Amino acid sequence: MKKATKYIVLAAFAAVVGASMTSCSETDAEKDKGATPVIKYARPVDFDKSDSLLVAAPLGARVVFVGEGLGDVQQVWFNDQKARLNPTMVTSHTVIVDIPNLIPGEVTNIAKFITSDNITTEYPFNVLVPAPRVTSMSCEYAKAGDIVTIDGAYFADDPNVPLTVSFGDVPATIKSITQSQLQVEVPAGATEAPVIVTSIYGSGESSFHYLDTTGMMFDFDGATGLGNHGWHNRPIENDGSGISGNYVVLGNGSTSMSAAGDWNDSDFSFEYWAGSWNTPTDYPEDGKRLFDFVDFRDFNNKCIKFEVCIPASNAWQAGAMQLIFAPTSMVSMGNAGTDIYGNTVAGCNNTFFQGGLARGLWRPWTSSEAYHTDGQWVTVSYPISDCVYDQDGKGASTFLASVEDFASFQMFVWAGGVEGVECTPLIKIDNIRVVKN
């Protein structure tokens, strides 16, 4: 009798444990299936701010909705935009969701929560759309009447408040609009100024300027008085195809660049070495140090910009354009010795950039596709913070560390560490400048 009782007790205990395990394995989605979701409030994800209630949040923000019966929520919509919902972020009491980073086509100021049974709960919630953001322009020196591409975000064209673009205070004609890109005709009469895009949500101004002369080093038209100042003089031309007067040319359209980008500084190097042949070395108007008239402070938050034009007939597919700054202690125009300030100067040489000096490597081509601009001028932007390579694309051993490191500059299409395809590139360059990112 005692033995039988023992088995009955064990069986009962097993049944209780089994029921408990079944209950524990039930998911929130299963538990809340068929229930109507209830939203009590919304709050930030940040725990330190979790006691702050939200009635609105900007595009792209992550929000926690708190309530009951939320485990079976399968969809969340903000206005007419469906959010991407991660099931691991959904429980019976919370839904953590990122507001879609897309401007709504229809504004309802409602967030909708939909279950697997299409049970829908609506909750008042405003999505805040930022003012337009203008990040880049395909050619900052485009001429009046040219069509340019403006990239950015939050370009909202409301039927009642149409999107507008102006170059400074000169309005431009918009040819096409997406939320992140505009096609715009450069207006007649536009002068150096920021590009301003205005929507129903406010105005955004570009950090760059149209016809920007900020930080200009070489415009080849005499504004800075600087051009070739090294061992090799590259052609400076003005045949009517330029974007703003004179421009310098790398290559000649017939000289080959080997697949490995072999050394050819006679045809593919533009050199500006500060200094002179005087003793001690001085820095006349045509040989002044770049940092004496361009602001290189906070250089890691600045970039090298220039306009480039490469015809399709002379596409580029070998060698990297090496963007090399150097102090006068590594290279200078004239003889080695000292300068008028008592500093040691290295004199002319072509070895300073072969020993691991940091430089940028601009290589827009790939081993399977040549690069050209179809004969059009485009703006190139290269962050100085990315000037961390040696000549072969490996890590540099000597880095840009102070303003004095920006005395001289060289552009040399050579090496880069990537095998390309033999080609005969013709690269036109203008308006080499240093500006804020």
C-alpha positions in Angstrom: 0.0 0.0 0.0 2.8 2.4 0.9 4.6 1.5 -2.3 1.5 2.3 -4.4 1.1 5.6 -2.6 4.7 6.5 -3.4 4.1 6.0 -7.1 0.9 8.0 -7.1 2.7 10.9 -5.4 5.6 10.7 -7.9 3.2 10.7 -10.8 1.3 13.7 -9.5 4.6 15.6 -9.0 5.7 14.7 -12.6 2.4 16.1 -13.9 2.8 19.3 -12.0 6.4 19.7 -13.3 5.3 18.9 -16.8 2.5 21.5 -16.7 5.0 24.0 -15.3 7.5 23.3 -18.1 4.8 23.6 -20.8 3.7 27.0 -19.3 7.3 28.3 -19.2 7.8 27.3 -22.9 4.8 29.2 -24.1 6.0 32.3 -26.0 4.6 35.8 -25.6 3.3 35.6 -29.1 1.4 32.4 -28.3 0.2 33.8 -25.0 -1.1 37.0 -26.5 -2.5 35.6 -29.7 -6.1 36.8 -30.3 -5.6 39.7 -27.8 -6.0 43.3 -28.7 -2.7 45.2 -28.2 -2.9 48.0 -25.6 -0.3 50.8 -25.8 0.0 52.8 -22.6 2.9 55.1 -23.4 6.2 55.4 -25.4 9.6 56.1 -24.0 13.3 56.3 -25.2 15.4 53.1 -25.2 18.1 54.8 -23.2 17.6 53.5 -19.6 18.8 56.8 -18.2 15.9 58.6 -20.0 13.4 55.8 -19.6 11.2 58.0 -17.3 10.7 60.5 -20.1 7.5 59.9 -22.1 7.5 60.5 -25.8 4.7 61.8 -28.0 7.0 62.3 -31.0 10.4 61.2 -32.3 12.5 61.9 -35.4 13.0 59.6 -38.4 15.3 56.8 -37.6 14.9 57.0 -33.8 14.5 53.9 -31.7 11.4 53.9 -29.5 10.0 51.6 -26.8 6.2 51.3 -26.7 4.9 50.0 -23.4 1.6 48.3 -22.8 -0.1 44.9 -22.5 -0.9 42.0 -24.9 1.8 43.1 -27.3 3.5 39.7 -27.8 1.7 38.9 -31.1 2.4 42.2 -32.8 3.7 41.4 -36.3 3.7 44.8 -37.9 4.3 48.4 -36.8 3.4 51.3 -39.1 4.3 55.0 -38.7 2.0 57.1 -40.9 2.2 55.1 -44.2 5.7 53.7 -43.6 6.1 50.1 -42.4 8.9 49.6 -39.8 11.2 46.6 -39.8 10.3 44.6 -36.7 12.7 42.3 -35.0 10.7 39.5 -33.2 13.3 39.4 -30.4 12.4 43.0 -29.6 8.7 42.2 -29.0 7.3 41.0 -25.6 4.0 41.0 -24.0 4.7 44.4 -22.4 7.1 46.2 -24.8 7.8 46.7 -28.5 11.2 48.2 -29.4 11.2 49.5 -33.0 13.1 51.9 -35.2 11.0 54.6 -36.9 11.6 54.2 -40.7 14.1 56.7 -42.1 11.7 57.6 -44.9 9.6 60.7 -45.2 5.9 59.7 -45.1 3.8 60.2 -48.2 0.6 60.6 -46.1 0.9 62.1 -42.6 -1.6 60.7 -40.1 0.4 61.1 -36.9 -0.6 57.6 -36.0 1.4 54.5 -35.1 -0.4 51.2 -35.9 0.3 47.9 -34.3 -1.1 44.8 -36.1 -1.2 41.2 -34.9 -1.1 37.9 -36.8 -4.9 38.0 -36.7 -4.9 41.5 -38.2 -6.1 43.0 -34.9 -5.1 46.6 -35.1 -4.4 49.1 -32.4 -3.8 52.8 -33.3 -1.8 55.1 -31.0 -1.2 58.9 -31.5 2.4 59.4 -32.3 4.1 62.2 -34.4 7.1 61.4 -36.6 9.4 64.5 -36.8 11.0 65.0 -40.2 14.3 66.9 -40.1 15.0 69.9 -42.4 16.8 68.9 -45.6 20.4 67.8 -45.4 22.8 68.8 -48.3 25.9 66.7 -48.3 27.5 66.9 -51.8 27.2 68.2 -55.3 28.4 66.4 -58.4 30.4 69.4 -59.6 30.9 72.4 -57.4 32.2 74.5 -60.3 29.5 73.6 -62.8 28.5 76.4 -65.2 25.2 78.2 -65.4 22.7 75.9 -67.3 24.5 72.7 -66.4 22.5 70.0 -64.7 24.1 68.9 -61.4 23.2 66.2 -58.9 22.8 67.2 -55.2 22.9 64.4 -52.7 21.6 64.5 -49.2 18.5 63.5 -47.2 15.0 64.5 -46.3 14.2 66.1 -49.6 10.4 66.4 -49.0 8.3 67.8 -51.8 4.9 68.6 -50.4 2.2 69.5 -52.9 1.2 72.5 -50.7 4.8 73.6 -49.9 7.0 72.6 -52.8 10.7 71.9 -52.3 13.0 74.7 -53.4 16.7 75.0 -54.2 18.8 78.1 -54.3 22.5 78.9 -54.8 22.9 81.5 -52.2 19.9 83.8 -52.9 19.6 82.8 -56.6 16.7 80.2 -57.1 17.4 77.2 -59.2 15.2 75.0 -61.4 14.7 71.5 -60.0 14.6 68.7 -62.7 13.9 65.7 -60.5 13.4 64.8 -56.8 13.9 61.8 -54.6 14.2 61.8 -50.9 18.0 61.6 -51.1 18.9 63.1 -54.5 18.0 66.1 -56.6 18.8 67.0 -60.3 19.1 70.8 -60.5 20.0 73.3 -63.2 22.6 75.7 -62.1 21.0 79.2 -62.3 22.4 82.1 -64.2 23.9 84.8 -61.9 24.9 82.4 -59.2 28.1 83.3 -57.4 30.2 81.7 -54.6 27.6 80.6 -52.0 26.2 77.6 -50.2 23.4 75.5 -51.7 20.2 75.9 -49.8 17.3 73.3 -49.9 14.0 74.3 -48.3 11.1 72.0 -47.6 7.9 72.1 -45.5 10.1 70.9 -42.7 12.7 73.7 -42.8 15.9 74.7 -44.7 19.2 73.0 -44.9 22.5 74.6 -46.1 25.5 72.9 -47.6 28.8 73.0 -45.8 30.5 73.4 -49.2 30.1 76.4 -51.4 29.3 76.6 -55.1 32.4 78.0 -56.7 34.2 77.5 -53.4 37.5 79.4 -53.1 38.0 78.5 -49.4 41.4 76.9 -48.9 42.4 77.2 -52.5 45.9 76.0 -53.2 46.0 75.8 -57.0 43.4 77.3 -59.4 45.9 77.6 -62.2 44.4 81.0 -63.1 46.6 83.2 -60.9 44.5 83.6 -57.8 47.1 82.0 -55.6 50.0 82.4 -58.0 51.0 78.8 -57.6 51.5 76.1 -60.2 54.3 73.8 -61.3 57.2 74.1 -58.8 59.3 71.0 -58.9 61.4 68.9 -61.3 58.6 68.3 -63.8 56.3 70.8 -65.4 53.0 69.4 -66.3 51.0 71.2 -69.1 48.6 73.9 -67.8 46.1 74.3 -70.5 43.0 76.4 -71.5 41.5 74.9 -74.6 37.9 75.8 -73.9 37.1 72.5 -72.2 38.0 73.6 -68.7 35.5 74.1 -65.9 36.9 77.4 -64.8 39.8 78.6 -67.0 43.2 76.9 -66.8 43.7 73.4 -65.6 46.7 71.0 -65.2 46.9 67.7 -67.1 48.3 64.3 -66.0 49.1 62.1 -69.0 48.8 63.1 -72.6 46.4 60.5 -74.0 49.1 58.5 -75.7 51.6 57.6 -73.0 50.8 54.2 -71.5 50.3 53.5 -67.8 51.4 50.0 -67.1 49.0 47.6 -65.2 51.2 47.9 -62.1 51.3 51.7 -62.3 55.0 51.8 -63.0 57.0 55.0 -62.2 56.6 57.8 -64.8 56.9 61.1 -63.0 57.6 63.0 -66.2 54.0 62.4 -67.5 51.9 61.7 -64.4 53.2 63.9 -61.6 52.2 67.4 -60.6 54.7 68.8 -58.1 54.6 71.8 -55.9 57.6 72.0 -53.6 57.8 75.2 -51.4 61.0 77.2 -51.4 63.5 78.7 -53.8 67.1 78.3 -55.0 68.2 81.2 -52.8 70.6 80.7 -49.9 69.2 80.5 -47.3 66.0 79.1 -48.8 63.2 81.6 -48.8 59.6 81.4 -49.8 58.7 83.9 -52.6 55.2 84.3 -54.0 55.6 81.4 -56.4 57.2 79.1 -53.8 55.4 79.9 -50.5 54.6 77.3 -48.0 51.0 76.1 -48.3 50.3 76.4 -44.6 51.2 80.1 -44.8 48.0 80.9 -46.6 45.7 77.9 -46.2 44.3 77.0 -42.8 45.4 73.4 -42.0 44.3 73.5 -38.3 42.1 70.6 -37.4 43.2 69.0 -40.6 41.8 65.6 -39.7 38.3 67.1 -40.1 39.2 68.5 -43.5 39.4 67.1 -47.0 41.3 67.6 -50.3 38.9 68.7 -53.0 39.4 69.2 -56.7 37.6 68.9 -60.0 38.6 66.2 -62.5 37.7 65.4 -66.1 38.6 62.1 -67.8 37.3 61.4 -71.4 35.9 58.0 -72.1 38.4 57.6 -74.9 41.3 57.8 -72.3 39.8 56.0 -69.3 42.0 55.3 -66.3 42.6 51.7 -65.0 46.0 51.5 -63.4 48.0 53.2 -60.7 46.7 55.2 -57.8 46.5 59.0 -57.6 48.8 59.6 -54.7 47.9 62.8 -52.8 51.1 63.7 -50.9 51.7 66.5 -48.4 55.2 67.1 -47.0 57.1 69.4 -44.7 60.1 71.3 -46.0 62.3 69.0 -43.9 61.4 66.3 -46.4 61.3 68.2 -49.7 61.8 71.8 -50.8 62.5 73.7 -54.0 66.3 74.4 -54.2 69.3 73.0 -52.4 69.4 71.2 -49.1 70.4 73.4 -46.2 68.6 75.9 -44.0 65.8 78.4 -44.7 65.4 82.0 -43.6 63.8 80.8 -40.3 66.8 78.6 -39.4 64.9 75.4 -40.2 66.6 72.5 -42.0 65.3 72.0 -45.6 65.7 68.9 -47.7 66.0 70.4 -51.1 64.7 68.8 -54.3 64.4 65.0 -54.2 62.2 62.2 -55.4 62.8 59.9 -52.4 60.8 61.7 -49.7 57.6 59.9 -50.6 59.1 56.4 -51.0 59.9 55.8 -47.3 56.4 55.3 -45.8 55.2 58.9 -45.7 51.5 59.0 -45.2 49.4 60.0 -48.3 46.0 59.5 -49.8 45.4 57.0 -52.6 42.5 57.9 -54.8 41.8 54.9 -57.1 38.2 55.1 -58.4 38.8 52.3 -61.0 38.6 48.6 -60.4 40.5 45.7 -62.0 37.3 44.9 -64.0 36.1 48.4 -64.8 38.0 51.5 -66.0 37.1 55.0 -64.7 36.2 58.0 -66.7 33.8 61.0 -66.3 32.6 60.8 -69.9 34.4 64.1 -70.5 32.4 65.9 -67.8 33.9 67.7 -64.8 33.1 66.3 -61.4 34.2 67.2 -57.9 36.4 64.8 -55.9 36.5 64.9 -52.1 39.2 62.9 -50.2 39.4 63.2 -46.4 42.8 64.1 -45.0 42.1 61.6 -42.2 42.3 58.9 -44.9 45.9 59.9 -45.8 47.3 56.8 -43.9 48.9 54.7 -46.7 52.3 54.2 -48.1 53.0 54.1 -51.9 51.9 50.5 -52.1 48.6 50.8 -50.2 50.1 49.5 -47.0 50.0 51.3 -43.7 52.3 54.4 -43.5 55.1 54.7 -41.0 55.3 58.5 -40.9 52.0 60.4 -40.4 50.8 63.9 -40.9 51.1 65.3 -37.4 51.2 69.1 -37.5 50.4 72.2 -39.6 54.0 72.4 -40.7 53.7 69.1 -42.5 51.5 70.8 -45.1 54.2 72.9 -46.8 54.4 71.1 -50.2 52.0 69.0 -52.2 52.3 66.4 -55.0 49.8 64.5 -57.2 51.5 61.4 -58.7 49.6 58.6 -60.5 51.8 55.6 -59.5 51.8 52.2 -57.8 49.1 51.8 -55.2 49.3 48.1 -54.6 46.5 47.0 -56.9 47.1 45.5 -60.4 45.1 47.2 -63.0 45.0 47.1 -66.8 47.4 48.9 -69.1 45.8 52.2 -70.2 46.5 55.6 -71.7 44.8 57.9 -69.2 44.3 61.7 -69.7 43.4 63.3 -66.4 42.5 67.0 -66.3 42.5 68.6 -62.8 41.5 72.0 -61.5 40.8 73.9 -58.3 42.8 71.9 -55.8 41.7 73.1 -52.3 41.5 72.1 -48.7 38.1 72.6 -47.0 36.1 71.3 -44.0 34.5 67.9 -44.4 
